[in-house]
Amino acid sequence: MDMHGYVCSAAVVLVLFSSFPKPSADSAAMAELVTWKCDNGTYYGENSSYQSNVRILLASLAANASRSRPSFPVGFATAVVGASPDTVWGLGLYRGDASSGTECASSCLALAPEVAFGRCMGVKDVSIFYDRCTVRYSFRDFLASPDNRQVQVWGASDDSVAPRDAARFGALVASLVGALSDWAAFNTTTRYASGVMVSDQGFPTTPSKDLVHRINGLVQCTPDQAPGPCRHCLQGLIDEMPAVFNGTVGGRILAVWCSLRFEVHEFYDGSPMVMLVAPHPTPPPSPVRSTHQTAAVPPAM
């Protein structure tokens, strides 16, 4: 999926420090770097206390997310490191289909220094989105007041359904993501759900000319959220979808506290948690034939 200029490969030069284990080649291949945000305007100096605290924080997030704790499940961690004015607040979240805690730490979260001390070197507020995990750290205490609007990026596929089908396709995507949001918020403790919408009619796409029969979706909140706030967070993203995805066959909205993605190909691990069948489109009403007959008017003499 083309993310319009901000997708990049995970095969980049890694800037690593001795406090971090070197990820394996297999790990790097599993963690595609999607995008990142360096909140320019707030800076720290090289070899400063703040930089040291960021190093400690990132190592702590990777380690803690790899094991289950009473407060959080595997795949999620928060941390606070350092004293004022060099305190750093951080959060790490692995995608809900992670197969193990070791995978969380080694294949994704441990790669965060690549961006922190490379692309965003010297910036105090950084958000990093890999395909399988999210990391944010800041000099602000963003953990105290979760706001999903602070950091939000999105991308859409270059392929779209035929214009005549855009409205119906968008409605099916919204229906799938809404059902997944309900499932994640009210039926899981991980606040994660994946699923599929199947349409026997299918949708022709442009420019590929493929016929789409399945829409796959995924939603996730941080697992520390209660059901109501999680569902509210996801609804905020759903409300933005019509303006962002106008008939595109794939897209995602990435944010720290909740996120969503849909594609016509399967992109998550494991079996779908929700399976839906698209209703048949309602045929247009038949034209009404007039039974009124107009009397013939004789020609003028």
Backbone bond lengths (Angstrom), bond angles and torsions (degrees), N, CA, C in turn:
res aa  C-N    CA-C-N  psi(-1)  N-CA   C-N-CA  omega(-1)  CA-C   N-CA-C  phi
1 M - - - 1.456 - - 1.513 109.80 -
2 D 1.317 116.85 130.23 1.450 121.72 -179.99 1.518 109.43 -81.40
3 M 1.317 117.26 121.21 1.463 121.48 -178.46 1.520 111.06 -97.95
4 H 1.338 117.03 26.81 1.454 123.13 172.05 1.513 113.19 54.11
5 G 1.315 115.00 55.00 1.451 118.72 168.75 1.497 116.24 98.61
6 Y 1.337 118.54 -15.70 1.444 115.45 -179.51 1.514 113.56 -115.33
7 V 1.311 118.67 10.32 1.462 120.54 170.20 1.519 108.34 -80.41
8 C 1.291 116.64 138.51 1.455 119.19 173.82 1.514 108.52 -142.03
9 S 1.281 116.19 161.43 1.460 121.48 -178.74 1.509 110.67 -79.23
10 A 1.330 115.30 152.68 1.459 119.18 175.16 1.520 111.54 -76.28
11 A 1.316 116.73 -10.41 1.465 120.36 -179.39 1.522 109.25 -82.31
12 V 1.319 116.47 73.69 1.462 122.34 -179.11 1.521 107.99 -125.74
13 V 1.330 115.65 169.24 1.459 120.33 178.40 1.520 109.23 -69.74
14 L 1.297 118.16 127.64 1.455 122.88 -179.38 1.515 109.85 -92.75
15 V 1.329 115.21 128.40 1.461 120.26 175.28 1.517 106.31 -102.17
16 L 1.315 116.75 100.02 1.455 121.83 -172.53 1.520 111.05 -113.67
17 F 1.319 114.78 157.22 1.452 121.69 179.88 1.524 108.56 -123.27
18 S 1.290 115.53 162.77 1.462 120.32 -172.43 1.515 112.81 -62.54
19 S 1.336 118.44 -21.14 1.457 120.37 -178.29 1.525 112.41 -79.12
20 F 1.356 117.59 -4.21 1.445 120.75 -178.62 1.515 110.10 -116.78
21 P 1.354 116.96 136.63 1.464 118.76 174.37 1.519 109.38 -70.28
22 K 1.318 116.54 147.21 1.447 120.66 179.36 1.526 109.18 -77.90
23 P 1.358 118.26 119.39 1.457 119.62 179.77 1.518 110.82 -66.14
24 S 1.318 115.49 149.63 1.454 120.57 179.57 1.520 110.32 -75.93
25 A 1.346 115.64 165.54 1.458 120.06 177.59 1.522 110.84 -61.60
26 D 1.349 116.71 -37.79 1.461 120.00 178.05 1.517 111.03 -64.11
27 S 1.323 116.79 -37.75 1.453 120.73 179.62 1.518 110.60 -64.55
28 A 1.325 116.19 -45.03 1.454 119.92 -179.49 1.515 111.06 -61.85
29 A 1.329 116.46 -37.17 1.456 119.86 -179.40 1.514 111.57 -67.19
30 M 1.346 117.64 -27.81 1.454 121.47 -178.61 1.516 112.64 -82.78
31 A 1.313 118.47 -11.75 1.458 121.50 -174.20 1.524 109.86 -119.30
32 E 1.306 116.55 88.20 1.458 121.69 178.80 1.525 109.67 -76.92
33 L 1.313 116.29 124.74 1.458 120.72 176.62 1.521 108.37 -77.86
34 V 1.324 116.24 114.29 1.466 121.32 -176.67 1.518 111.20 -86.93
35 T 1.336 116.82 -54.49 1.458 120.57 179.70 1.520 109.22 -164.67
36 W 1.313 116.07 171.51 1.458 121.58 178.75 1.521 108.00 -151.74
37 K 1.332 116.12 160.97 1.457 121.36 179.47 1.519 109.04 -135.75
38 C 1.321 116.06 114.96 1.459 121.95 173.93 1.527 106.72 -96.60
39 D 1.303 117.54 110.64 1.467 121.39 -176.69 1.527 108.84 -77.57
40 N 1.329 115.86 79.78 1.458 121.51 -175.24 1.527 111.56 -61.06
41 G 1.305 114.70 147.76 1.460 121.14 -176.46 1.508 112.16 119.71
42 T 1.339 116.08 -15.74 1.461 121.58 177.08 1.527 107.77 -128.36
43 Y 1.319 117.25 119.05 1.459 120.69 -170.83 1.527 112.11 -130.31
44 Y 1.328 114.96 156.60 1.458 122.10 171.57 1.521 108.43 -128.61
45 G 1.321 116.22 158.33 1.457 121.00 -179.94 1.508 112.13 -86.17
46 E 1.337 115.85 153.46 1.450 120.44 178.15 1.524 110.01 -65.22
47 N 1.343 115.81 138.99 1.465 123.41 -177.84 1.521 112.55 64.83
48 S 1.334 116.82 22.32 1.463 121.45 178.72 1.528 110.00 -84.61
49 S 1.342 115.52 171.13 1.469 120.10 176.76 1.525 110.49 -62.98
50 Y 1.321 117.18 -36.18 1.465 120.06 -179.52 1.535 110.34 -63.95
51 Q 1.320 116.89 -43.50 1.455 119.75 178.85 1.529 110.90 -62.53
52 S 1.308 116.50 -41.53 1.460 120.18 177.46 1.522 111.03 -61.12
53 N 1.331 116.25 -40.45 1.465 120.14 179.09 1.525 111.68 -66.59
54 V 1.332 117.16 -36.43 1.467 119.97 176.77 1.523 110.16 -62.87
55 R 1.323 117.22 -42.16 1.470 120.51 178.39 1.524 110.90 -59.31
56 I 1.322 115.95 -46.69 1.467 120.59 -179.99 1.519 110.51 -63.85
57 L 1.326 116.33 -41.77 1.460 121.45 -178.21 1.531 110.91 -61.98
58 L 1.319 117.89 -48.83 1.457 120.62 -177.45 1.526 111.59 -63.13
59 A 1.328 116.77 -39.43 1.461 119.94 176.36 1.525 111.13 -64.14
60 S 1.342 115.94 -38.48 1.463 120.49 179.23 1.523 111.33 -65.97
61 L 1.337 117.37 -42.13 1.467 120.36 179.76 1.518 110.98 -62.48
62 A 1.332 117.15 -44.80 1.465 120.79 -179.90 1.526 111.12 -63.03
63 A 1.336 116.73 -41.20 1.470 120.14 -178.28 1.522 111.68 -70.42
64 N 1.339 116.76 -45.33 1.462 119.93 -175.66 1.522 112.59 -72.42
65 A 1.331 117.37 -30.79 1.463 119.18 178.81 1.522 112.10 -72.21
66 S 1.328 116.76 -14.54 1.461 120.04 -177.89 1.523 112.97 -86.95
67 R 1.314 117.21 0.07 1.467 118.78 -179.47 1.524 110.09 -139.68
68 S 1.302 115.70 152.87 1.455 121.44 179.69 1.525 110.02 -82.23
69 R 1.327 115.05 136.82 1.461 120.87 177.67 1.524 109.29 -129.05
70 P 1.327 119.17 162.29 1.466 120.20 -177.91 1.522 113.32 -57.37
71 S 1.343 117.37 -33.72 1.458 119.92 -174.88 1.519 113.34 -86.50
72 F 1.342 117.79 -31.26 1.458 121.00 -175.09 1.529 110.25 -136.21
73 P 1.343 116.95 148.62 1.467 119.54 175.12 1.521 110.92 -78.20
74 V 1.324 115.49 172.63 1.461 120.40 174.56 1.528 109.22 -59.06
75 G 1.322 115.46 139.22 1.461 119.55 176.48 1.506 114.92 101.30
76 F 1.329 118.25 1.66 1.463 120.96 -179.21 1.513 109.76 -143.85
77 A 1.321 115.64 139.72 1.460 119.87 178.05 1.524 109.72 -157.51
78 T 1.317 114.98 148.49 1.464 121.50 169.96 1.527 107.14 -127.47
79 A 1.319 115.88 159.97 1.467 119.59 -179.40 1.520 109.43 -158.80
80 V 1.333 114.23 153.68 1.459 122.53 173.22 1.525 106.80 -131.37
81 V 1.331 116.34 127.97 1.457 120.77 -175.31 1.522 109.41 -131.40
82 G 1.344 115.62 135.28 1.457 120.44 171.46 1.515 114.57 92.63
83 A 1.322 114.23 163.40 1.465 121.75 179.40 1.526 109.58 -103.52
84 S 1.316 115.18 156.48 1.467 120.91 177.99 1.531 110.13 -59.46
85 P 1.309 120.43 140.30 1.474 128.22 7.71 1.527 113.68 -93.92
86 D 1.325 118.60 18.38 1.463 121.28 -175.99 1.523 112.65 -112.34
87 T 1.329 117.21 22.24 1.460 120.84 179.16 1.522 110.02 -68.39
88 V 1.334 115.18 140.16 1.466 121.73 176.95 1.521 108.65 -124.54
89 W 1.334 115.87 128.30 1.459 122.58 174.45 1.525 108.41 -103.45
90 G 1.341 117.18 139.11 1.460 118.79 -176.21 1.519 113.58 -145.90
91 L 1.328 115.06 159.91 1.466 123.08 -179.93 1.518 108.61 -145.33
92 G 1.331 116.15 138.24 1.452 122.40 174.64 1.514 110.11 -131.64
93 L 1.319 117.03 131.42 1.470 121.74 -177.89 1.517 109.21 -135.92
94 Y 1.326 115.81 126.17 1.451 120.50 175.56 1.518 109.43 -95.95
95 R 1.334 116.97 148.88 1.457 120.46 179.64 1.521 110.67 -60.04
96 G 1.309 116.86 146.31 1.458 121.66 -169.45 1.502 116.47 -65.61
97 D 1.338 118.39 -14.25 1.454 119.26 178.79 1.521 112.12 -94.05
98 A 1.331 116.93 19.06 1.471 120.43 175.50 1.523 109.22 -58.55
99 S 1.323 115.66 137.51 1.465 119.16 -177.18 1.516 112.64 -85.11
100 S 1.341 117.36 -21.27 1.459 119.13 -178.74 1.517 110.21 -162.76
101 G 1.319 115.53 160.96 1.451 120.58 177.32 1.517 112.82 -66.08
102 T 1.331 116.86 -34.21 1.460 119.57 178.47 1.515 110.61 -62.43
103 E 1.326 116.40 -39.77 1.459 121.14 177.46 1.521 110.22 -60.98
104 C 1.329 116.61 -39.08 1.470 120.50 179.47 1.521 110.63 -56.91
105 A 1.306 115.99 -48.69 1.461 119.72 -173.49 1.522 111.97 -76.26
106 S 1.327 117.20 -42.59 1.462 119.08 -169.41 1.512 114.07 -85.90
107 S 1.331 118.05 -30.70 1.458 118.67 -171.21 1.512 113.66 -100.23
108 C 1.322 118.23 -6.04 1.460 117.94 -176.15 1.518 112.38 -145.05
109 L 1.318 117.86 -67.26 1.460 120.23 -173.28 1.526 112.01 -60.02
110 A 1.328 117.21 -33.08 1.464 119.70 179.98 1.520 112.56 -70.85
111 L 1.343 117.28 -10.65 1.453 120.48 178.04 1.523 112.96 -86.98
112 A 1.326 118.06 -7.51 1.464 121.17 -176.32 1.525 114.11 -56.24
113 P 1.352 120.25 -34.55 1.472 119.01 178.38 1.522 114.00 -58.40
114 E 1.332 116.45 -24.60 1.460 121.13 176.91 1.538 110.90 -54.03
115 V 1.320 115.55 -41.78 1.473 120.53 180.00 1.518 110.53 -88.18
116 A 1.328 116.58 -43.18 1.467 120.77 -175.57 1.516 112.45 -57.79
117 F 1.338 116.48 -42.34 1.461 120.32 -176.21 1.527 112.25 -110.90
118 G 1.321 114.98 17.52 1.452 120.81 175.95 1.515 109.62 -124.31
119 R 1.296 116.40 -86.25 1.457 122.13 -176.26 1.528 112.56 -65.48
120 C 1.327 117.66 -32.28 1.468 121.03 -177.35 1.530 111.58 -114.55
121 M 1.317 117.57 27.90 1.455 120.91 -178.44 1.527 110.80 -57.18
122 G 1.332 116.02 128.64 1.450 121.53 176.44 1.510 115.08 89.48
123 V 1.349 118.24 -6.02 1.461 121.62 -178.29 1.532 109.30 -94.79
124 K 1.319 116.42 134.98 1.467 120.83 -173.66 1.523 114.37 -82.53
125 D 1.321 118.03 -25.04 1.474 121.54 -176.06 1.523 108.12 -121.08
126 V 1.328 117.21 110.08 1.464 121.77 -171.67 1.529 109.66 -133.90
127 S 1.335 115.65 137.23 1.467 122.40 173.48 1.520 108.01 -124.13
128 I 1.331 116.72 133.76 1.458 122.28 -175.37 1.526 107.90 -128.24
129 F 1.323 116.07 127.85 1.460 121.31 -179.65 1.520 109.99 -119.77
130 Y 1.325 115.03 105.33 1.453 120.59 167.18 1.526 107.78 -90.40
131 D 1.324 115.95 166.51 1.459 119.36 178.74 1.525 111.07 -61.06
132 R 1.335 117.19 -30.58 1.460 120.55 -174.39 1.523 114.35 -115.15
133 C 1.301 118.81 4.31 1.464 118.62 176.17 1.520 110.87 -162.63
134 T 1.325 114.28 163.59 1.463 122.65 -179.93 1.520 108.75 -130.91
135 V 1.322 116.40 139.37 1.463 121.96 177.01 1.525 108.23 -134.38
136 R 1.310 115.83 134.96 1.460 120.06 169.10 1.524 108.90 -137.29
137 Y 1.343 115.44 141.22 1.466 120.49 169.82 1.516 107.87 -140.32
138 S 1.348 114.84 153.69 1.454 119.03 -174.65 1.523 110.17 -159.39
139 F 1.328 114.70 158.34 1.462 120.72 171.73 1.528 110.69 -80.83
140 R 1.344 116.66 -8.33 1.461 122.47 174.99 1.522 109.51 -95.67
141 D 1.315 117.07 148.57 1.460 120.99 177.48 1.535 108.82 -82.84
142 F 1.315 116.75 76.82 1.461 120.90 179.76 1.529 111.88 -74.73
143 L 1.345 117.40 -14.31 1.458 120.62 179.14 1.520 112.15 -71.00
144 A 1.323 116.62 -26.48 1.462 120.46 -175.64 1.526 112.45 -74.65
145 S 1.319 117.12 -26.87 1.466 120.26 -177.86 1.521 109.04 -140.18
146 P 1.347 117.06 82.03 1.466 120.37 -177.64 1.527 112.07 -56.70
147 D 1.314 116.06 125.98 1.461 122.24 179.30 1.526 107.32 -137.41
148 N 1.324 116.03 106.21 1.466 119.80 -175.12 1.523 112.93 -70.77
149 R 1.333 117.80 -10.93 1.462 120.64 -179.68 1.525 112.36 -84.35
150 Q 1.333 117.75 -12.17 1.459 119.39 -177.32 1.528 111.75 -64.17
151 V 1.314 116.18 -41.46 1.465 121.39 -179.17 1.520 107.48 -132.15
152 Q 1.335 116.46 116.93 1.453 119.43 -178.69 1.527 109.31 -154.58
153 V 1.313 116.18 127.34 1.465 122.02 177.16 1.522 107.96 -135.92
154 W 1.313 115.98 156.32 1.454 118.73 -179.58 1.523 110.23 -147.32
155 G 1.316 115.17 163.13 1.455 121.65 177.38 1.505 109.40 -153.21
156 A 1.330 116.33 153.16 1.452 121.62 -176.81 1.521 110.07 -132.63
157 S 1.329 115.73 154.53 1.457 122.28 178.17 1.530 110.08 -68.13
158 D 1.326 115.50 154.77 1.460 120.66 174.08 1.525 111.87 -76.65
159 D 1.333 117.25 -21.30 1.460 121.18 179.92 1.525 110.61 -87.59
160 S 1.322 116.04 146.55 1.464 122.06 178.04 1.520 109.24 -135.67
161 V 1.321 115.64 160.83 1.460 119.32 170.97 1.521 107.88 -76.96
162 A 1.320 116.30 164.39 1.457 120.46 178.28 1.523 109.54 -56.58
163 P 1.324 117.99 143.02 1.478 120.58 -176.15 1.522 114.01 -51.80
164 R 1.336 117.26 -36.82 1.470 118.83 -178.69 1.527 112.43 -66.67
165 D 1.353 116.39 -19.93 1.464 120.75 -177.99 1.530 113.09 -101.57
166 A 1.336 118.06 -2.37 1.464 120.76 -172.37 1.520 112.52 -59.51
167 A 1.326 117.53 -43.42 1.465 120.29 -177.27 1.527 111.39 -65.15
168 R 1.337 116.81 -44.68 1.466 119.58 -179.40 1.522 111.08 -68.13
169 F 1.332 117.16 -41.99 1.457 119.86 178.38 1.525 110.29 -61.37
170 G 1.320 117.38 -45.04 1.463 120.81 178.53 1.512 112.35 -60.80
171 A 1.332 116.38 -37.43 1.465 120.07 178.34 1.526 111.14 -65.94
172 L 1.342 116.95 -37.80 1.463 119.90 178.57 1.529 110.90 -68.95
173 V 1.323 116.86 -39.21 1.470 119.87 176.94 1.522 109.85 -61.71
174 A 1.336 116.17 -45.64 1.465 119.97 179.80 1.524 111.31 -62.94
175 S 1.328 116.82 -38.17 1.463 120.54 178.44 1.523 110.93 -65.09
176 L 1.331 116.68 -43.15 1.468 120.52 178.43 1.521 110.93 -63.74
177 V 1.327 117.10 -49.38 1.464 120.19 -178.02 1.531 110.64 -64.70
178 G 1.330 117.46 -35.31 1.460 119.68 176.16 1.520 112.44 -63.94
179 A 1.343 116.39 -42.88 1.468 120.21 178.10 1.525 110.82 -65.42
180 L 1.332 116.82 -39.83 1.461 119.83 177.44 1.523 111.12 -65.12
181 S 1.319 117.13 -37.41 1.465 120.73 179.01 1.511 110.91 -64.42
182 D 1.337 116.85 -41.02 1.470 120.14 176.78 1.526 110.15 -62.62
183 W 1.333 115.86 -42.49 1.470 119.65 -177.88 1.530 110.71 -65.67
184 A 1.326 115.86 -46.70 1.463 119.49 -177.99 1.521 111.25 -62.95
185 A 1.325 116.79 -41.50 1.465 120.59 -174.90 1.522 112.78 -75.76
186 F 1.331 117.21 -40.28 1.456 120.06 -168.70 1.531 114.80 -111.45
187 N 1.333 117.48 -8.34 1.462 118.79 -176.89 1.519 114.21 -123.88
188 T 1.321 117.88 4.85 1.457 119.83 178.98 1.523 109.87 -137.34
189 T 1.313 116.18 158.77 1.466 121.07 171.14 1.521 110.44 -97.22
190 T 1.336 116.89 -16.68 1.457 120.26 178.45 1.524 111.90 -82.12
191 R 1.326 117.23 -14.54 1.476 123.26 -178.71 1.534 110.52 59.96
192 Y 1.320 115.21 42.85 1.460 122.00 -178.96 1.520 108.46 -137.63
193 A 1.340 116.05 141.64 1.457 119.49 174.96 1.523 109.45 -151.83
194 S 1.332 115.31 143.47 1.456 122.42 173.71 1.518 108.13 -127.09
195 G 1.321 116.44 154.12 1.452 118.21 -178.75 1.503 112.64 -171.39
196 V 1.353 115.06 -179.30 1.456 121.03 -174.80 1.528 109.80 -142.49
197 M 1.321 115.27 143.89 1.457 123.37 171.48 1.526 107.00 -113.44
198 V 1.339 117.21 125.57 1.460 122.20 -177.53 1.517 109.32 -109.70
199 S 1.325 115.68 131.77 1.466 121.60 178.29 1.518 108.80 -122.99
200 D 1.347 117.62 118.75 1.465 119.05 -179.96 1.524 112.08 -73.73
201 Q 1.308 116.98 -19.81 1.455 119.94 179.75 1.530 111.65 -76.54
202 G 1.331 117.18 -42.50 1.454 121.16 178.69 1.516 113.35 83.56
203 F 1.332 114.32 160.69 1.453 121.63 -178.92 1.533 109.21 -129.75
204 P 1.340 119.11 120.52 1.463 119.63 174.02 1.524 110.33 -71.27
205 T 1.329 116.54 142.97 1.465 120.47 -176.53 1.527 110.65 -116.06
206 T 1.312 114.85 159.68 1.460 122.10 175.04 1.519 108.29 -128.33
207 P 1.342 119.29 142.20 1.473 125.89 1.12 1.525 114.36 -90.21
208 S 1.338 118.04 1.85 1.470 119.74 -172.23 1.525 113.43 -72.15
209 K 1.335 118.26 -22.31 1.467 123.71 -178.97 1.526 112.89 68.67
210 D 1.344 117.61 13.02 1.459 120.41 176.86 1.525 109.63 -73.76
211 L 1.341 115.31 154.57 1.458 120.82 176.18 1.529 107.92 -103.83
212 V 1.321 116.71 117.11 1.461 122.94 -175.15 1.519 110.12 -92.13
213 H 1.339 116.15 126.78 1.466 120.94 177.40 1.527 112.74 -117.73
214 R 1.335 117.88 -13.82 1.463 120.92 -176.09 1.526 110.23 -131.45
215 I 1.313 115.30 138.26 1.457 121.71 172.88 1.522 107.11 -118.86
216 N 1.324 117.43 118.72 1.459 122.17 178.71 1.520 109.64 -99.22
217 G 1.315 116.74 142.44 1.458 120.48 -178.14 1.513 112.78 -139.67
218 L 1.318 114.93 159.84 1.468 122.65 179.61 1.519 108.31 -150.74
219 V 1.316 117.01 135.73 1.462 122.23 173.26 1.521 108.61 -133.66
220 Q 1.331 115.97 154.91 1.464 119.67 178.66 1.515 110.24 -157.58
221 C 1.314 115.47 140.65 1.467 124.09 168.02 1.525 107.71 -116.23
222 T 1.302 117.10 162.31 1.463 118.80 169.18 1.523 107.87 -64.80
223 P 1.333 118.68 139.01 1.460 121.18 -172.29 1.530 114.71 -73.35
224 D 1.330 117.61 -3.39 1.463 118.91 176.59 1.512 111.95 -83.77
225 Q 1.331 118.06 -3.67 1.458 120.85 -178.93 1.523 111.14 -84.60
226 A 1.325 116.09 143.86 1.454 121.53 172.86 1.529 108.75 -72.41
227 P 1.344 117.87 163.15 1.465 119.88 -177.25 1.521 114.20 -54.48
228 G 1.341 117.45 -45.85 1.458 120.25 -177.58 1.521 113.44 -61.47
229 P 1.344 118.79 -53.73 1.464 119.38 178.22 1.525 113.90 -60.03
230 C 1.342 117.73 -36.24 1.464 120.26 177.42 1.524 110.42 -62.38
231 R 1.316 116.29 -47.87 1.476 119.30 -179.26 1.525 110.77 -63.96
232 H 1.311 117.50 -38.36 1.465 121.71 178.24 1.527 110.70 -65.10
233 C 1.313 116.28 -40.09 1.463 121.09 178.74 1.531 110.11 -61.42
234 L 1.331 116.79 -47.63 1.453 120.53 -179.19 1.521 112.03 -67.11
235 Q 1.326 117.22 -34.86 1.459 119.73 178.61 1.522 111.05 -63.44
236 G 1.314 116.26 -34.28 1.455 119.23 176.40 1.517 111.78 -59.85
237 L 1.343 117.08 -37.55 1.461 120.70 177.30 1.522 111.46 -72.83
238 I 1.331 116.16 -39.58 1.466 120.20 179.13 1.527 110.40 -60.41
239 D 1.318 116.27 -39.13 1.464 120.14 -179.31 1.533 111.60 -64.45
240 E 1.314 117.53 -24.43 1.459 121.05 -179.77 1.529 112.91 -86.40
241 M 1.311 117.63 -14.85 1.460 121.15 -172.30 1.529 114.58 -59.31
242 P 1.335 120.75 -44.09 1.471 118.49 -177.71 1.524 113.57 -58.03
243 A 1.322 117.08 -35.69 1.457 119.77 -179.39 1.519 112.34 -76.81
244 V 1.335 116.78 -26.84 1.468 120.95 -175.72 1.525 111.63 -91.90
245 F 1.338 117.00 -39.55 1.464 121.58 -175.24 1.522 109.34 -120.31
246 N 1.297 117.34 95.86 1.462 122.00 -179.20 1.519 109.64 -100.95
247 G 1.336 116.04 77.40 1.455 120.48 179.57 1.506 114.69 85.41
248 T 1.341 119.40 3.30 1.460 120.53 178.14 1.528 109.77 -69.87
249 V 1.340 116.19 146.34 1.465 120.13 -174.79 1.524 112.73 -85.01
250 G 1.307 118.00 2.33 1.455 121.31 176.96 1.509 110.36 -163.06
251 G 1.320 115.92 153.27 1.457 119.82 177.85 1.514 110.90 179.58
252 R 1.316 114.98 165.15 1.466 120.11 175.99 1.507 110.11 -151.98
253 I 1.320 113.80 149.03 1.458 122.06 171.90 1.517 106.47 -118.02
254 L 1.315 116.42 117.21 1.458 122.83 -176.57 1.520 109.57 -104.27
255 A 1.309 116.13 128.95 1.453 122.38 175.67 1.525 107.78 -148.96
256 V 1.317 116.76 174.35 1.462 120.37 -173.08 1.526 112.06 -79.23
257 W 1.334 117.21 -44.23 1.461 119.83 -171.29 1.525 113.37 -90.94
258 C 1.321 117.76 -24.83 1.461 121.14 171.96 1.516 108.61 -158.23
259 S 1.326 115.39 159.16 1.460 120.48 -177.05 1.521 109.04 -155.48
260 L 1.332 115.52 165.10 1.456 120.72 177.72 1.521 110.07 -147.53
261 R 1.339 115.39 158.81 1.454 121.54 177.56 1.521 109.12 -155.14
262 F 1.320 116.96 145.59 1.460 121.44 171.91 1.526 108.45 -140.74
263 E 1.340 115.91 147.67 1.455 122.89 179.60 1.521 108.30 -150.92
264 V 1.325 116.77 159.50 1.459 119.76 174.31 1.525 111.26 -87.69
265 H 1.331 116.77 -7.74 1.461 120.28 171.95 1.528 108.70 -109.74
266 E 1.320 116.12 157.61 1.460 120.22 179.99 1.525 109.37 -77.58
267 F 1.325 116.83 130.28 1.462 120.91 -174.80 1.520 113.02 -130.00
268 Y 1.320 118.59 -0.77 1.454 121.40 -179.92 1.522 109.30 -112.23
269 D 1.327 115.42 161.97 1.461 120.96 178.86 1.522 110.14 -90.17
270 G 1.312 116.03 152.13 1.450 120.47 176.42 1.518 112.78 84.87
271 S 1.327 115.21 177.24 1.463 121.71 -179.76 1.525 110.58 -80.02
272 P 1.328 117.50 148.72 1.467 119.46 176.99 1.529 111.12 -63.39
273 M 1.317 116.04 140.80 1.455 121.53 -180.00 1.524 111.82 -84.69
274 V 1.323 116.31 -24.22 1.461 122.58 179.52 1.519 107.82 -129.98
275 M 1.352 117.26 131.57 1.459 121.91 177.47 1.523 108.85 -126.63
276 L 1.323 116.40 124.57 1.457 121.98 -177.29 1.524 109.71 -124.66
277 V 1.310 115.63 151.92 1.463 122.22 175.38 1.517 108.19 -114.92
278 A 1.320 115.78 127.46 1.461 119.98 -178.10 1.520 110.36 -68.78
279 P 1.324 118.16 135.50 1.465 119.96 175.99 1.526 109.89 -69.39
280 H 1.329 115.61 152.89 1.462 119.44 177.17 1.524 109.14 -68.96
281 P 1.314 116.84 140.41 1.464 118.75 179.19 1.518 111.17 -63.07
282 T 1.310 116.27 143.61 1.460 121.19 178.29 1.523 109.36 -74.05
283 P 1.350 117.67 124.12 1.473 118.42 -179.72 1.531 110.69 -67.09
284 P 1.319 116.66 149.60 1.466 118.43 178.81 1.517 110.23 -65.28
285 P 1.319 117.78 149.71 1.473 119.99 -179.76 1.520 111.02 -64.24
286 S 1.333 114.73 144.89 1.463 119.56 178.19 1.518 109.79 -68.59
287 P 1.322 117.03 143.48 1.464 118.80 178.00 1.522 110.89 -63.18
288 V 1.304 116.49 140.84 1.466 122.45 -179.20 1.521 109.16 -84.00
289 R 1.327 114.44 123.45 1.459 119.18 178.10 1.523 110.64 -84.91
290 S 1.287 115.80 134.06 1.461 120.29 179.91 1.529 109.76 -77.99
291 T 1.342 116.64 132.58 1.478 121.82 176.88 1.523 111.35 -98.96
292 H 1.314 116.70 -1.73 1.476 119.56 -178.95 1.517 109.42 -80.74
293 Q 1.310 116.50 129.09 1.446 122.09 178.84 1.516 109.59 -109.97
294 T 1.311 115.32 134.69 1.455 120.95 179.57 1.516 109.70 -91.02
295 A 1.317 115.76 128.01 1.476 119.67 -179.73 1.517 110.78 -64.03
296 A 1.318 116.09 140.01 1.451 120.37 178.87 1.525 110.90 -67.71
297 V 1.295 116.22 136.23 1.468 121.96 -179.83 1.524 107.99 -100.01
298 P 1.339 119.37 122.31 1.458 119.92 -179.24 1.495 111.00 -64.73
299 P 1.329 117.14 146.14 1.454 119.71 -179.97 1.506 111.65 -63.75
300 A 1.318 114.82 149.34 1.472 119.49 178.99 1.508 110.46 -67.99
301 M 1.336 115.25 140.96 1.468 121.15 179.32 1.520 109.84 -83.46
